[in-house]
Amino acid sequence: MRSFISPMLCDPKRMNYALRSATLAALGLFATTVATNAQSAAQPTPTVRDITYATTDSASRPGHLLDLYLPSGATRPTPVVIFSSGSA
């Protein structure tokens, strides 16, 4: 009777290597899937948009604007996160 077990799986070192490789490949696929889903998720819309916090001398530019993203249904004070992106 002929064995259908791969010779690679009979050697414990090779079997360990094969299992590690398969695990890393599965984790890589999972991470790629999660990252793709996170990027395609809908972006939240601001609760209050374009609040001017600094004006400019030029009439063609609006100055520095701020958007507020407030949590819906908050019944108590919530933490604040400020993200500033290059206003030079």
Summary of the structure (lengths in Angstrom):
residues: 88
radius of gyration: 27.0
end to end distance: 77.4
largest distance: 89.3
contacts: 118
relative contact order: 0.08
helix: 38%
strand: 14%
